[in-house]
């Protein structure tokens, strides 16, 4: 075999390996529903599947991001369903209360029977150092999770691509490393689209952030840059002031 053919074969093998193993995100797998007992599913009524995980924080309220929500939407545009097929439920929504910077408190008609997420000190995770988080999302009715490398807040804020796309603010946002694997953005949406999936960031079993900007190229389902997430901790007081009933 000629040297040129050997080089071409080596390049092809590298591309195959890169395509197969080059993902910066972990492999999606069904989530442990006991770990995420506080998670429910926010479903938007539309012609395509649109959903996002939400965090139950009291008997009447859940917390979400606004990734799949529009300010012109009404309570009739959404339902909340169970993330656990063994404990099915459906709730209608009594109130949508927008908080600052992409968070929303959702009040249901009825009462949640599942345990709420405990607002523990892990919510104050400051992202001064790089870490690994889990991303959770719903693929139809199955709660999925995968690991994602999370740069430090300073690295996220200094990313020139993120700065060019929107004014990254490390005090309120966190980012994940861009996944350059072809089609990696199918985690969030497909090119058609037939689904739009919000996801949430979890550290130590506790939710810390909601998807805000996907940075997906909708034509190819590839990432232009790492997705960014709205932190919960900076809005802790807003959450407490908006949720009228006492938190457990």
C-alpha positions, 0 to 999 in steps of 0.5 A: 500500500502506498504512503498516500493510501496509508495516510488516507486510511489513518485519517479515515480511522481517526475520523471514525474514532472521533465520530464514535468516541469524540463526544464531550457529553456522556451516554444518555441512560434512564435516570434513577427515579428515586434520586429524582423523585422531586422531578416532574414533566412540564408539557407544552400543548403543541404540534410537536413534543415540547417538554422540560423537567421541573423541580417540585419545591412545595405541595403547590409549586414547581420551579422551571426555566423558560426555555420552552415557554413564551411570555404570550403563553397562558396556563392552558398551554401547559400540563404537568405530568409525572416523570414516574410511570408507577406513580402517574398524575396530571395537573393543570396549572393555576398560575405561571409566575415569571421570575428574573432572568429565565426562571418561573414558579408554577402553581398547580391546581391540586397538590403534589404528592411527591417529596419536594427538592430540598433547597440545600447548600449545594444550590450555592455551588459557585462554579469557581472550578470546573466540575462534572454535572448531570443533565436530565431531560425527558425523551417522551415519558422516560427521564434520561440523564447524561454527564456533562463537563462544566467549565468554571464560571470564568471560563464560560464568561470568557468564551468568545463564541458565547460572548458573541451570541449573548452577553454571558454573565457568570454570576447568573449563568453556567455553561457546558463544554461544546459537544462537537459530535455530529448531531449532538444537539439532538439531545435538545431538538431535531432538525425537523423538528419533532421535539424540543426538549428542555433539560436541567443541570443537577449536581449531587442529586440536587437541581442547580440550573435550567437550560437557557440557550441551546446554541444549536444549529437548527439546520444540522443539529450540531452545537455552535457553542456550549449550552448555557444554563440559568443558575437557581441560587442567585434567585433564591430570595425571588423564589421564596418571595414568589412561593406564597406557601411555606416551603417544606 
